């Protein structure tokens, strides 16, 4: 199974905090241990794009969204809430987000 987890703790800036990265890594690990194949574009793409540059940020978002048609599931880890960016990222999926297990 493939899906795209979204981390509420990763801000759209080059200065991603260590706790946010750790949280996202744990979310990825959780997906992998469930037998899934996660893609966390919000962590991967900022390593090669400068999110402070609007064009780079737009390219990264578009690249992340390009994977969505191939995902069987989109998971949002919302332990710390759901940000506007997470809601926007879920938008291309169609159905509104729902809690795990629903």
C-alpha positions in Angstrom: 0.0 0.0 0.0 1.2 3.5 -0.7 0.2 6.7 0.8 1.5 10.2 1.5 1.7 11.1 5.2 1.5 14.8 6.1 3.3 16.1 9.2 1.6 19.0 11.1 4.9 19.9 12.7 6.9 20.8 9.6 6.7 24.5 8.8 7.0 25.8 5.2 10.4 27.2 5.8 14.1 26.2 5.6 14.3 26.2 9.4 12.6 22.9 10.1 12.9 22.1 13.8 14.5 18.9 15.1 11.3 17.9 17.0 9.3 18.3 13.7 11.8 16.1 11.8 11.7 13.5 14.5 7.9 13.4 14.5 7.8 13.0 10.8 10.4 10.3 10.9 8.3 8.4 13.5 5.3 8.8 11.3 7.2 7.4 8.3 8.4 4.5 10.5 4.8 3.8 11.7 3.7 3.6 8.0 6.5 1.3 7.1 5.8 -1.0 10.1 2.2 -1.2 8.9 3.5 -2.6 5.6 2.9 0.7 3.7 5.3 2.6 1.4 5.1 6.2 2.5 6.3 9.3 0.6 6.9 12.4 2.7 7.5 15.0 0.0 7.3 17.8 2.6 10.5 16.4 4.1 12.3 15.2 0.9 11.8 18.1 -1.5 12.9 21.0 0.8 16.4 19.2 0.8 16.8 20.2 -2.8 14.4 23.2 -3.2 14.4 26.5 -1.3 11.0 26.9 0.2 11.7 30.6 0.8 11.5 31.1 -3.0 7.8 30.9 -4.1 8.6 29.2 -7.4 10.6 26.5 -5.7 7.8 26.0 -3.1 5.2 25.7 -5.8 7.3 23.2 -7.7 7.7 21.1 -4.6 4.0 21.2 -3.9 3.2 20.2 -7.5 5.7 17.4 -7.4 4.1 16.0 -4.1 0.6 16.3 -5.6 1.8 14.4 -8.7 2.1 11.3 -6.7 -1.4 11.4 -5.3 -3.1 9.6 -8.2 -0.9 6.6 -7.5 -1.5 6.5 -3.7 -4.1 4.1 -2.3 -4.4 6.2 0.8 -3.4 9.6 2.2 -2.6 9.7 6.0 -2.4 12.8 8.0 -0.7 12.5 11.4 -2.6 15.0 13.4 -1.4 14.6 17.0 -0.5 18.3 17.0 -3.5 19.5 15.0 -4.3 20.0 11.3 -2.7 23.1 9.8 -4.1 25.0 6.8 -1.2 23.6 4.7 -2.2 20.1 5.6 -5.8 20.8 4.7 -4.7 22.3 1.4 -2.4 19.3 0.8 -5.3 16.9 1.3 -7.5 18.9 -1.1 -6.5 17.0 -4.3 -7.6 13.7 -2.7 -11.3 14.6 -2.9 -12.9 13.2 0.2 -12.5 15.2 3.4 -9.9 13.9 5.9 -11.3 11.5 8.5 -9.8 9.9 11.6 -7.9 6.7 11.3 -10.0 3.6 11.7 -13.1 5.2 10.1 
